[in-house]
Amino acid sequence: MPNQQFDAIIVGAGIAGMYQLYRLRELGLKVRAYETGDGVGGVWYWNRYPGARFDSESYSYAFSFSDEILKEWNWSERFSGQAENERYYNFVADKLDLRKDIQFNSKVTAARFLQDENQWEVEIEGGEKARARYMITALGPLSAVQMPRIEGIDSFKGEYHHTARWPKTPVDFKGKRVGVIGTGATGVQVIQEVAKTAKQLTVFQLDANWCAPLNNSRITDAEQPALKASYPEVFKKCRESFGGFVHQFDMRSIFDVTPEEREAIFERLYAEPGFGIWLGNFHDIMTDEKANAIITDFIARKIRQRVKDPAVADILIPKDHGFGMKRVPMETKYYEAYNQDNVKLVDLRKTPIERVNATGIKTSDKQCDLDFIIYATGFDAVTGGYKRIDIRGVDGQSLSERWSDGPHTYLGMQVTGFPNMFMLVGPHNGATFCNIPRCIEQNVEWVTDCIKYMQAHNYKRIETTLAAEDAWTDHVYDTVKDSLLTKADSWFMGANTPGKKRTFLLYGGGGPAYRAKCDEVAAKGYEGFKMQ
Ligand code: NAP
């Protein structure tokens, strides 16, 4: 027997789960959110590693739906740090009185669809069960922590953590020999921070990434009123831009301007805050290898200028992909860290790790003794969170098995055979290649309207059709047929997870096209869904 009965169960109390809870409660539904952690904020709860901060402009990342929250909350930096971000989500949870409907320390391990009742039954670690008409997954695309497959990890006698499972108590690196494995967006943030205090920092790099300056700054009290007055404009820009950011691609070709003009544009973008150098650049850097080679050459020159030792600079310059083909890590004096005497770079492509042992890391050419190892090795992205829950739909079919050759979804929100389950930021959902909270709001509002529609028509079950799902899946792959995003081995392609099929996991059509499609589906009485 289930312990409890709800109208809707939300899995996860991160940014998406919090907002979904608020909206469904407004509809008068009895809702329960289950959260593995003991606090709200999802990605900003878990990723408390040193140096963690937004790469999106803080004010473009915040919830936009509540004027009261927008008015009351002041961001102290253009790209604020993890502690402030976590405080923000706690502030929102208090403001909206969300906690009373969130069960913390409750990891959902299984969910099955009871087809005779048109209900979902979820199981929490420890055996507790609950049922609801709707299950809404708000798992986060980057939540399934991935430790590397290196022999001997547990034999290390010093302290070690994955960046997304960082302890709450502060860690002091003074006097310590620290090793960092991983140089993605996370590793870069960690390295530049730990380099400030560690006695010795050794960076173990597999493939280099193209990083660009964050150009962060404080937001003074005097600047707050003008910033707040600009919020409608900020959110409008985000709504209209491809990636939900304040940055818009330049729709001219890179070849429409002279080499001198283009160099000046690159210099300006490189000196500007945030993702402009990537997402505000000429659009064809993302589709045309020749255009891409030009910006790639510019960034390579910057790395060479900033890193004193040419041999080290060479290791830091990616050889396997061009700029922007993977998510660009944003940095603050990252490259300069390698000019410090206490920072060493190990090129794992030349000298691979053989094993971790009691005192440190053994590569093919030497032993590196360490007191602390940081694993910045990423996530089983987008589908990983789903795989780690035993989700069973009609006739007991498993979602993981259904997706063994890559995700099949309609709008990235539903899967055939899994009625009444809605995915927020699911695979192939427009919110995946996005300044995520902007697209989360769209996802949540769409799901809320859909449930409202079902209630108004007294429907008990909603399921997408196979035809709609197939058409959407084809469309998603079509959105990236000319894109260089599919050329690199990144988490966008599932290529960072051993054994995972290499396939595009995000949506490449951009926010406005995705929103328009979702709106059209709703306007046509939820075209592509069967309701009964
Ligand atoms: P990631 O981009 O997947 O990077 C993982 C790193 O670990 C890569 O450098 C990878 O090398 C390395 N690695 C993996 N397995 C390894 C092994 N066995 N041996 C040695 N190295 C290994 O993960 P991430 O840095 O955590 O970033 C994931 C995403 O999180 C980002 O792309 C971004 O979307 C998000 N993020 C956002 C922010 C923000 O907004 N502020 C900050 C951090 C992260 P290879 O690449 O060579 O495989």
Residues whose N, C-alpha, C, O or C-beta is under 5 A from the ligand:
A	BS01	NAP	R53 F54 D55 L142 P148 R149 I181 G182 T183 G184 A185 T186 G187 F204 L206 D207 R327 A376 T377 G378 F379 W491 N496
